[in-house]
Amino acid sequence: MHKPLALLGLILGAAALVLQLVVAVSAGGAEAAIGYVTSLLVIANLLAVLVYAGELTNAAALSAFRTKGMQGMTATAMAFAMLFYHLVAADQLHPEGLALISNVALGYVAPTLFVSYWMVYLTTGSLRLHHVAPWLLFPALFICWTLLLGTVTGIYAYDVLNVAADGWGAVAINYLTFIAAFLMLSVFAVGFDTEKKPTPDHAPQH
């Protein structure tokens, strides 16, 4: 089931990403384009697709996505993206038609599938708490990316991250909450992995 499930995840994730891109292109305008390239769902699902591809091929270019650290971070990112979409972004967005299908696929179906796949097939007992620190680059870089494009274009994908509308004070609190939530999920992911006994091929990574 390992390879077939990875193939299913790859096809589902890639198709949903393409569908979301089609929706953005159809909508036209800078807002749709910024919304796509700064979408937490798009970025997290892109990582998941690369992990699936790494598991299905021996491509040297995907070697980083075969490491347990990257796979654990991606599982955390997918879980975080799903929770963020459900608790925050869903109230802001009101998709219909193809947009609704792509949002449900990227926001619920793909994250559930990837996290389940990671928990069953990719956890080896090799992760430790020191892996969490580099994982925090994901939310940090996402925030920097959102701020950069938002500052240049005045367009923010999410209201809670909109500095122009809410000011630096309120948004800074949201950013810190964003990182803290990701940190908590990261610690949980490491804890879950640690419960598995390391196999000879997957000793704890240092």
C-alpha positions in Angstrom: 0.0 0.0 0.0 3.0 2.3 0.4 3.6 3.1 -3.3 0.0 3.1 -4.4 -1.0 5.5 -1.6 1.9 7.7 -2.5 0.9 7.7 -6.2 -2.7 8.5 -5.2 -1.5 11.4 -3.0 0.7 12.7 -5.8 -2.1 12.6 -8.4 -4.6 14.2 -6.0 -2.2 16.9 -4.8 -0.9 17.8 -8.3 -4.4 17.9 -9.8 -5.7 20.1 -7.0 -2.8 22.5 -7.4 -3.4 22.7 -11.1 -7.1 23.2 -10.6 -6.4 26.0 -8.1 -4.1 27.6 -10.6 -6.8 27.4 -13.3 -9.2 29.1 -10.9 -6.7 31.9 -10.2 -5.9 32.4 -13.9 -9.6 32.4 -14.7 -10.3 35.0 -12.1 -7.5 37.2 -13.5 -5.9 40.2 -11.9 -3.1 40.7 -9.4 -5.2 39.8 -6.4 -5.9 36.3 -7.7 -2.2 35.8 -8.6 -1.0 37.0 -5.2 -3.6 34.8 -3.5 -2.2 31.8 -5.3 1.5 32.3 -4.7 1.0 33.2 -1.0 -1.7 30.5 -0.3 -0.6 28.4 2.7 -2.6 25.5 1.2 -0.7 25.8 -2.1 2.7 26.0 -0.5 2.1 23.1 1.9 0.6 20.9 -0.8 3.4 21.6 -3.1 5.8 20.3 -0.4 3.6 17.2 0.0 3.6 16.5 -3.8 7.5 16.7 -3.8 7.6 14.2 -0.8 5.4 11.8 -2.7 7.5 12.2 -5.8 10.6 11.5 -3.8 9.1 8.3 -2.4 8.1 7.1 -5.8 11.4 7.9 -7.6 15.1 7.9 -7.0 15.6 11.3 -8.5 18.7 13.0 -6.9 16.9 16.4 -7.1 14.3 15.1 -4.6 16.7 13.6 -2.1 16.0 16.3 0.4 12.3 15.3 0.4 13.3 11.7 1.3 14.8 12.8 4.6 12.8 12.2 7.7 13.2 15.8 8.9 11.7 17.2 5.7 8.9 14.6 5.7 8.0 15.4 9.3 8.1 19.2 8.6 5.8 18.6 5.6 3.3 16.6 7.7 3.3 19.4 10.2 2.8 22.0 7.5 -0.1 20.1 6.0 -1.8 19.7 9.4 -1.2 23.4 10.1 -2.5 24.5 6.7 -5.7 22.4 7.2 -6.3 23.9 10.6 -5.6 27.4 9.5 -7.9 27.0 6.5 -10.7 25.6 8.6 -10.4 28.0 11.6 -9.3 31.2 9.9 -9.4 31.3 6.1 -12.7 29.5 5.4 -14.6 32.4 7.0 -12.9 34.8 4.7 -13.3 32.8 1.5 -16.6 31.8 -0.1 -15.6 29.6 -3.0 -18.0 28.2 -5.5 -17.8 25.7 -8.3 -14.3 24.7 -9.2 -12.8 26.9 -6.5 -14.8 25.1 -3.9 -13.6 21.7 -5.2 -10.0 22.8 -5.2 -10.2 24.3 -1.8 -11.8 21.2 -0.3 -9.1 19.0 -2.0 -6.2 21.2 -0.8 -7.6 22.1 2.5 -9.1 18.9 3.8 -8.6 15.8 1.6 -4.9 16.2 0.7 -3.8 17.1 4.2 -5.7 14.2 5.8 -4.3 11.8 3.3 -0.7 13.0 3.6 -0.7 13.1 7.4 -2.2 9.6 7.5 0.4 8.4 5.0 3.2 10.0 7.1 2.0 8.5 10.3 1.7 5.0 8.9 4.6 4.8 6.4 7.1 7.5 7.0 7.5 7.7 10.8 10.6 5.7 12.0 11.4 6.9 15.5 14.3 8.9 14.2 13.1 12.5 14.9 14.1 14.4 17.9 13.3 17.8 19.3 16.3 19.4 17.7 14.6 18.9 14.4 11.9 21.4 15.3 14.1 24.5 15.1 14.8 24.3 11.3 11.1 23.4 10.8 10.2 26.9 12.0 11.8 28.2 8.9 8.5 27.2 7.1 6.2 29.7 9.0 9.0 32.3 9.2 9.6 32.2 5.4 5.9 32.2 4.7 5.4 35.3 6.8 8.4 37.0 5.1 7.0 36.1 1.7 3.5 37.3 2.5 4.9 40.6 3.9 7.2 41.2 0.9 4.4 40.7 -1.6 1.9 42.5 0.5 4.2 45.5 1.0 5.0 45.7 -2.7 1.4 45.1 -4.0 -0.8 46.1 -1.1 -2.5 42.7 -1.5 -2.6 40.1 1.3 -4.1 36.6 0.9 -5.4 36.5 4.5 -7.1 39.3 6.5 -5.4 38.3 9.7 -2.0 38.9 8.0 -3.0 42.2 6.5 -0.6 44.9 7.8 -2.2 47.6 5.7 -5.6 47.1 7.2 -4.9 46.2 10.8 -1.5 47.8 11.5 1.8 46.2 12.7 0.7 45.8 16.3 -2.3 43.6 15.7 -0.7 41.6 12.8 2.5 41.0 14.8 0.4 39.2 17.4 -1.2 37.2 14.7 2.3 36.3 13.3 3.5 35.2 16.7 0.4 33.1 17.2 1.0 31.6 13.8 4.5 30.5 14.7 3.5 29.3 18.1 0.8 27.1 16.7 3.2 25.7 14.2 5.7 25.0 17.0 3.1 23.1 19.0 2.2 20.9 16.1 5.9 20.3 15.4 6.5 19.1 18.9 3.5 16.9 18.7 4.8 15.4 15.4 8.2 14.7 16.9 6.5 13.1 19.9 4.4 10.9 17.7 7.4 9.8 15.7 9.5 9.2 18.8 7.0 6.6 20.0 8.1 4.4 17.1 11.2 2.3 17.7 14.0 3.2 15.3 14.8 0.6 12.7 18.4 -0.3 11.9 18.1 1.8 8.7 16.6 4.8 10.5 18.7 5.5 13.6 17.9 8.8 15.3 19.2 11.7 13.2 21.6 14.2 14.7 
